[in-house]
Amino acid sequence: MTENRFLPYMTALGYSMIFGMSFMFTKIGLGYMSTIQLIAYRFLVAGLTMQILRALKLIKLDFKGKDLKLVIITAMFQPVLYFFFEVEGVNLTSTSQAGLMVSLVPVTTAIGARILFKERLKYIQIMFIILSVSGVVVINAFNNSQGLSGSTLGMAFLTMSLFAGTMFSLSSKRASREFTPVEITYTMMTMGAIVFNATLLVRSAFEGTMATYFEPLGNPEVIVPILYLGLLSSIVAFFFLNFTISRIPVSQSAIFGNLVTVFAILAGVFILNEPFGLKDVIGAIMIVTGVWGTLYFGQKKKKGQNVIIS
């Protein structure tokens, strides 16, 4: 029983670590291909892998008699809409602004969970969520020369990515009542492969580059980043995320997303030898403390009389 109780928190740490490391591999991959190519190849690998696992009966899927629109809507929010709006938003603004908007997902998710699932947070939990979000703000606020400048359209795209990320967590929680984490992840990877590769195909057709569609994959330097992003950062991480959402209150699962920033910094420091400044130390401490406090007082609450999920 103890192992089962802690398993969702272990998978939450797992997806935070994998997503955190993904920034490094994304940076490497973008040195050899465009953003849309990287996303398309990533989900092509993920989608094909899921099909192989299904054909070999290594994963169990049963969609019969279930409300498919629930899992399809979940997959539309993430990865389709979230990736589209985030990429377009970053292109028109800055990575710092994107980081700041993503850090707000735990807040908007907690609000949505309160409305849809009647999840309740103690005031002290809310304070710790704010502390964690503030840690991300400290780290990202002035992380590049662009600062907080950017176009109105770019901010609109980032706002829509915030909405998509929030709705993904909420819809995944709802879908988990009928679908297993494997079934949700399978649908996400399949839809991601179809939508993003169709987008790349249309773009290649207009640009007259269909003959070189897979040319970037011929470079040995991109194989490891693509495999990491397609297998670990897509299949494994999103499975962990869906599993976590299905097992604990969605307002608590969302707070782990801020740990992605911490793991991304650690990967940069220890693998890419990037600088580690005072603001990174302060921000990381704030994030970790915020996550700990949200979960700790959430556990206290579980033992009490307040209802977490109706």
C-alpha positions as CSV (number, residue, x, y, z in Angstrom):
1,M,0.0,0.0,0.0
2,T,2.8,2.4,0.9
3,E,4.5,1.8,-2.5
4,N,1.3,2.5,-4.4
5,R,0.7,5.7,-2.4
6,F,4.1,7.1,-3.3
7,L,4.2,5.8,-6.9
8,P,2.4,8.8,-8.5
9,Y,4.9,11.1,-6.8
10,M,7.7,9.1,-8.2
11,T,6.3,9.2,-11.7
12,A,5.8,13.0,-11.3
13,L,9.5,13.4,-10.4
14,G,10.2,11.1,-13.4
15,Y,8.4,13.2,-16.0
16,S,9.8,16.4,-14.5
17,M,13.3,15.1,-14.9
18,I,12.7,13.9,-18.4
19,F,11.1,17.1,-19.6
20,G,13.8,19.1,-17.9
21,M,16.5,17.2,-19.8
22,S,14.5,17.6,-23.1
23,F,15.5,21.2,-23.4
24,M,19.1,20.2,-23.9
25,F,18.3,17.7,-26.6
26,T,15.9,20.1,-28.2
27,K,18.7,22.7,-28.4
28,I,21.0,20.1,-30.0
29,G,18.3,19.1,-32.5
30,L,17.5,22.6,-33.6
31,G,21.1,23.1,-34.6
32,Y,20.3,20.8,-37.6
33,M,16.7,21.3,-38.4
34,S,13.7,23.6,-38.2
35,T,11.3,23.6,-35.2
36,I,8.4,22.0,-37.2
37,Q,10.8,19.3,-38.4
38,L,12.0,18.5,-34.9
39,I,8.4,18.3,-33.6
40,A,7.2,16.2,-36.6
41,Y,10.1,13.7,-36.3
42,R,9.7,13.5,-32.6
43,F,6.1,12.5,-32.7
44,L,6.7,10.3,-35.8
45,V,9.1,8.2,-33.7
46,A,6.7,8.2,-30.8
47,G,3.6,7.4,-32.9
48,L,5.4,4.5,-34.8
49,T,6.8,3.1,-31.5
50,M,3.3,3.0,-30.0
51,Q,2.0,1.2,-33.1
52,I,4.8,-1.4,-32.8
53,L,4.1,-1.9,-29.1
54,R,0.4,-2.4,-29.9
55,A,1.1,-4.8,-32.8
56,L,3.4,-6.8,-30.5
57,K,0.7,-6.8,-27.8
58,L,3.2,-5.2,-25.3
59,I,0.6,-2.6,-24.4
60,K,-3.1,-3.3,-23.8
61,L,-5.6,-1.0,-25.4
62,D,-9.4,-1.3,-25.2
63,F,-11.4,1.6,-26.7
64,K,-14.6,-0.4,-27.2
65,G,-17.7,1.1,-25.6
66,K,-15.8,4.2,-24.3
67,D,-16.5,7.9,-25.0
68,L,-13.7,8.5,-27.5
69,K,-14.2,12.2,-27.7
70,L,-12.8,12.5,-24.1
71,V,-9.4,11.1,-25.1
72,I,-9.4,12.8,-28.5
73,I,-10.0,16.2,-26.9
74,T,-7.2,15.5,-24.4
75,A,-4.9,14.7,-27.3
76,M,-5.9,17.9,-29.1
77,F,-5.0,20.1,-26.1
78,Q,-1.7,18.2,-25.7
79,P,0.4,17.9,-27.8
80,V,-1.4,19.5,-30.8
81,L,-2.6,22.9,-29.6
82,Y,-0.1,23.3,-26.8
83,F,2.9,22.8,-29.1
84,F,1.5,24.9,-31.9
85,F,0.8,27.9,-29.6
86,E,4.0,27.6,-27.6
87,V,6.2,27.5,-30.7
88,E,4.5,30.4,-32.4
89,G,4.5,32.3,-29.2
90,V,8.2,31.8,-28.6
91,N,9.0,32.8,-32.2
92,L,7.2,36.1,-31.7
93,T,8.3,36.9,-28.1
94,S,11.1,35.2,-26.1
95,T,11.9,32.0,-24.2
96,S,11.7,33.9,-20.9
97,Q,8.1,35.0,-21.6
98,A,7.2,31.4,-22.5
99,G,8.8,30.1,-19.3
100,L,6.8,32.7,-17.3
101,M,3.5,31.7,-18.9
102,V,4.1,28.0,-18.5
103,S,4.8,28.6,-14.8
104,L,1.3,29.8,-14.4
105,V,-0.2,26.4,-15.4
106,P,-0.3,25.2,-11.7
107,V,-2.4,28.3,-10.8
108,T,-4.8,28.1,-13.6
109,T,-5.1,24.3,-13.2
110,A,-5.9,24.6,-9.5
111,I,-8.6,27.1,-10.4
112,G,-10.0,24.8,-13.1
113,A,-9.8,21.8,-10.8
114,R,-11.8,23.7,-8.1
115,I,-14.5,24.5,-10.6
116,L,-14.7,21.1,-12.4
117,F,-13.7,18.5,-9.8
118,K,-14.4,20.4,-6.6
119,E,-10.8,20.0,-5.5
120,R,-10.0,22.2,-2.6
121,L,-6.7,23.8,-1.5
122,K,-5.8,25.1,1.9
123,Y,-4.7,28.7,1.9
124,I,-1.2,27.5,2.9
125,Q,-1.1,25.3,-0.2
126,I,-2.0,28.3,-2.4
127,M,0.8,30.2,-0.8
128,F,3.3,27.4,-1.6
129,I,2.0,27.3,-5.2
130,I,2.6,31.0,-5.5
131,L,6.1,30.5,-4.0
132,S,6.9,27.9,-6.6
133,V,5.6,30.0,-9.5
134,S,7.6,33.0,-8.1
135,G,10.7,30.8,-8.3
136,V,10.2,30.2,-12.0
137,V,9.7,34.0,-12.4
138,V,13.0,34.7,-10.6
139,I,14.9,32.3,-12.9
140,N,13.2,33.3,-16.2
141,A,12.3,37.0,-15.9
142,F,15.4,38.5,-17.4
143,N,17.2,35.4,-18.7
144,N,18.0,36.9,-22.2
145,S,18.6,40.1,-23.9
146,Q,15.0,40.3,-25.1
147,G,13.8,40.6,-21.5
148,L,10.0,40.8,-21.4
149,S,9.6,42.5,-24.8
150,G,7.5,40.9,-27.5
151,S,4.5,41.3,-29.8
152,T,0.9,41.4,-28.7
153,L,0.2,38.5,-31.1
154,G,3.1,36.5,-29.5
155,M,1.6,37.0,-26.0
156,A,-1.8,36.0,-27.3
157,F,-0.2,32.7,-28.6
158,L,1.5,32.1,-25.2
159,T,-1.8,32.8,-23.4
160,M,-3.4,30.1,-25.6
161,S,-0.6,27.7,-24.8
162,L,-1.3,28.4,-21.1
163,F,-5.0,27.6,-21.7
164,A,-4.1,24.4,-23.7
165,G,-1.8,23.2,-21.0
166,T,-4.4,23.8,-18.3
167,M,-7.2,22.1,-20.3
168,F,-4.9,19.1,-21.0
169,S,-4.5,18.4,-17.3
170,L,-8.2,18.8,-16.6
171,S,-9.3,16.7,-19.6
172,S,-6.7,14.0,-18.9
173,K,-8.1,13.8,-15.4
174,R,-11.7,13.5,-16.8
175,A,-10.6,10.9,-19.4
176,S,-8.8,8.8,-16.8
177,R,-12.2,7.8,-15.5
178,E,-12.7,5.7,-18.6
179,F,-9.3,5.3,-20.2
180,T,-6.0,4.0,-18.8
181,P,-2.8,6.2,-18.9
182,V,-1.5,3.9,-21.7
183,E,-4.6,4.5,-23.8
184,I,-4.5,8.3,-23.3
185,T,-0.7,8.4,-24.1
186,Y,-1.3,6.2,-27.2
187,T,-3.9,8.6,-28.6
188,M,-1.7,11.6,-27.9
189,M,1.3,10.2,-29.7
190,T,-0.8,9.0,-32.6
191,M,-2.5,12.3,-33.1
192,G,0.7,14.2,-32.6
193,A,2.4,12.1,-35.3
194,I,-0.5,12.6,-37.8
195,V,-1.0,16.3,-37.2
196,F,2.6,17.5,-37.1
197,N,3.8,15.4,-40.0
198,A,0.8,16.4,-42.1
199,T,1.7,20.0,-41.3
200,L,5.3,19.4,-42.4
201,L,4.2,17.6,-45.5
202,V,2.0,20.5,-46.6
203,R,4.8,23.0,-45.9
204,S,7.3,20.8,-47.8
205,A,4.9,20.6,-50.8
206,F,4.6,24.4,-50.9
207,E,8.3,24.9,-50.6
208,G,9.1,22.1,-53.1
209,T,11.2,20.2,-50.6
210,M,9.3,16.9,-50.5
211,A,12.3,15.0,-51.9
212,T,14.4,16.0,-48.9
213,Y,11.7,15.3,-46.3
214,F,13.8,12.9,-44.2
215,E,17.2,14.4,-45.1
216,P,17.9,15.9,-41.6
217,L,17.6,12.4,-40.2
218,G,20.5,11.2,-42.2
219,N,22.8,13.2,-39.9
220,P,24.1,10.9,-37.1
221,E,24.2,14.0,-34.7
222,V,20.4,14.2,-34.6
223,I,19.6,10.5,-33.9
224,V,20.1,10.7,-30.1
225,P,18.1,13.9,-29.7
226,I,15.2,12.6,-31.8
227,L,15.2,9.2,-30.0
228,Y,15.3,11.0,-26.6
229,L,12.5,13.4,-27.5
230,G,10.4,10.7,-29.3
231,L,10.8,7.8,-26.8
232,L,11.6,9.3,-23.4
233,S,10.3,12.9,-23.6
234,S,7.1,11.9,-25.4
235,I,6.1,8.3,-24.7
236,V,7.6,7.7,-21.2
237,A,7.2,11.3,-19.8
238,F,3.6,11.7,-21.0
239,F,2.7,8.3,-19.7
240,F,4.2,9.2,-16.3
241,L,2.2,12.5,-16.5
242,N,-1.1,10.9,-17.4
243,F,-0.5,8.2,-14.7
244,T,0.2,10.9,-12.1
245,I,-2.9,12.9,-13.1
246,S,-5.0,9.8,-12.8
247,R,-3.8,9.0,-9.3
248,I,-3.6,12.3,-7.4
249,P,-5.5,15.6,-7.4
250,V,-4.8,17.4,-10.6
251,S,-4.0,20.6,-8.7
252,Q,-1.1,18.8,-7.0
253,S,0.1,17.0,-10.1
254,A,0.4,20.3,-12.0
255,I,2.8,21.8,-9.4
256,F,5.5,19.3,-10.4
257,G,5.7,21.0,-13.8
258,N,7.7,23.8,-12.2
259,L,10.4,21.3,-11.3
260,V,11.1,21.0,-15.0
261,T,12.8,24.3,-14.7
262,V,15.1,23.0,-12.0
263,F,16.1,19.9,-13.9
264,A,16.7,21.9,-17.0
265,I,19.1,24.2,-15.1
266,L,20.9,21.2,-13.6
267,A,21.2,19.6,-17.0
268,G,22.7,22.8,-18.4
269,V,25.1,23.2,-15.6
270,F,26.4,19.6,-15.3
271,I,26.3,18.6,-18.9
272,L,26.6,21.7,-21.0
273,N,28.7,23.6,-18.5
274,E,26.3,26.6,-18.5
275,P,26.6,29.2,-15.7
276,F,24.7,28.8,-12.5
277,G,24.0,32.2,-10.9
278,L,22.6,33.3,-7.6
279,K,19.1,33.9,-9.1
280,D,19.1,30.3,-10.2
281,V,19.9,29.1,-6.7
282,I,17.3,31.3,-5.2
283,G,14.7,30.4,-7.8
284,A,15.4,26.6,-7.5
285,I,15.0,26.7,-3.7
286,M,11.7,28.6,-4.1
287,I,10.4,26.1,-6.6
288,V,11.4,23.0,-4.6
289,T,10.1,24.5,-1.4
290,G,6.8,25.4,-3.1
291,V,6.3,21.9,-4.5
292,W,7.1,20.3,-1.2
293,G,4.7,22.6,0.8
294,T,1.9,22.0,-1.7
295,L,2.3,18.2,-1.4
296,Y,3.0,18.1,2.3
297,F,-0.1,20.1,3.3
298,G,-2.1,18.2,0.7
299,Q,-1.2,14.9,2.5
300,K,-2.3,16.5,5.8
301,K,-5.5,17.5,4.1
302,K,-6.1,13.9,2.9
303,K,-6.1,12.7,6.4
304,G,-8.6,15.3,7.5
305,Q,-12.2,15.7,6.6
306,N,-12.0,18.0,3.5
307,V,-13.0,16.4,0.3
308,I,-10.3,16.6,-2.4
309,I,-12.2,15.2,-5.4
310,S,-15.9,14.9,-5.6
